[in-house]
Amino acid sequence: MAELYSLPDGWEWKKLGDLAKFQSGGTPSRSNKTYWDNGNIPWVKISDITDEMYVTNTEEFITKAGLDNSSAKLFPKNTILYTIFATIGKIGILDIEATTNQAISGIQPKNNVDLFYMYYGLKFITNEVQKVSTGVAQNNINLTKLKEQWFPLPPLEEQKRIVVNLDNLFAKIDKAIAL
């Protein structure tokens, strides 16, 4: 994508892997009831990521034993969730501490990247990400390929300015839809 767009002065093309920490989730064994019964740790699956910006709740929960004995990871609030299996590119921001299944990558931007700029930027590049996904019955993208995707990065203050403008525009669109 870097060759498709020229960027303003001060912006640069960076690979996503240089801008954030990426981890995929995991699923505790369903056959071990102690990993699921009476669990209180939110466990996000693709259907829990809606059209809203924030992921605030989940249908399912796992136990501490399920977390400790599987590849599931506990992601902190403000982790970006990005789907990488079957439905590629559904995106949300955790408004809670939660785990995810393996179809979802948890993305934690580094200090020079605004959380909301990355959120909007990932939405922008999702078509490119889908083009490099592979699969027979359903498309997938592994974390290695995802981290290799190019991402336009302005200086931090410009990122924040862009986010404010996008938030204002989306608020106007929401108001127009409501009218």
QUIRA-V716656 format. One record per residue. PHI is phi as a letter, one per 30 degrees, with the letter a starting at -180 (* if undefined). OMEGA is omega in degrees with one decimal (NA if undefined). Layout:
PHI	OMEGA
PHI	OMEGA
This chain:
*	-176.9
e	-178.6
d	-177.3
d	-173.3
b	170.3
c	-175.1
c	176.0
d	176.7
e	179.1
j	176.5
d	174.1
b	173.9
d	178.0
b	172.6
d	-177.8
e	-178.4
d	177.4
d	-172.8
c	-174.6
a	172.9
c	-178.9
c	173.7
b	173.8
c	-178.9
d	-179.7
a	-178.7
c	173.7
d	179.9
e	179.2
d	-178.0
d	178.4
c	-175.5
d	-179.0
d	176.9
d	-173.3
b	-174.4
d	179.6
i	177.8
d	178.7
b	177.8
c	-179.6
e	-179.8
b	-174.1
d	169.2
b	-172.7
e	-177.7
d	177.3
d	178.1
c	-175.5
c	177.1
d	176.5
d	179.3
d	-173.1
c	170.1
c	-173.2
c	178.5
a	-178.6
b	175.9
d	-174.6
b	-179.5
b	174.8
c	178.5
c	175.4
e	178.0
d	177.6
d	177.2
d	-175.6
d	-174.0
c	177.9
a	177.4
d	176.7
d	178.1
b	177.7
c	-179.5
c	178.9
d	172.1
e	-178.5
i	168.8
d	175.4
d	174.8
c	-177.5
b	-176.1
d	-174.5
b	177.6
b	175.2
i	175.9
c	-177.3
c	172.3
j	168.9
d	-171.9
b	176.4
a	176.9
c	178.7
d	172.8
c	179.1
b	169.9
d	-174.8
a	171.0
c	178.0
b	171.3
d	-174.1
d	177.8
d	-175.5
b	174.5
c	171.1
c	-175.8
b	179.8
c	-177.8
d	175.7
d	-173.1
e	-177.0
d	-178.0
b	177.6
d	-178.6
e	-175.1
d	174.3
d	178.8
d	177.6
e	-179.5
d	179.6
d	177.1
d	174.8
d	-178.3
d	-175.2
c	-176.5
e	178.0
d	177.9
d	178.6
d	179.8
d	179.7
d	-178.5
c	177.6
d	-178.8
b	176.9
l	179.4
c	-179.4
d	179.0
b	-178.5
d	178.3
b	170.0
b	178.8
d	-176.0
d	179.2
d	178.9
d	179.8
d	-178.9
d	179.0
d	-178.6
d	179.3
d	-174.7
b	-179.6
d	-175.7
b	172.1
d	173.2
e	-173.8
e	-179.6
d	176.9
d	176.0
e	-178.4
d	178.4
d	179.1
d	-179.4
d	178.8
e	179.3
d	178.8
d	178.0
e	178.7
d	179.5
d	179.4
d	176.0
d	177.4
d	177.9
d	178.6
e	-180.0
d	179.0
d	177.9
d	180.0
d	179.0
d	NA
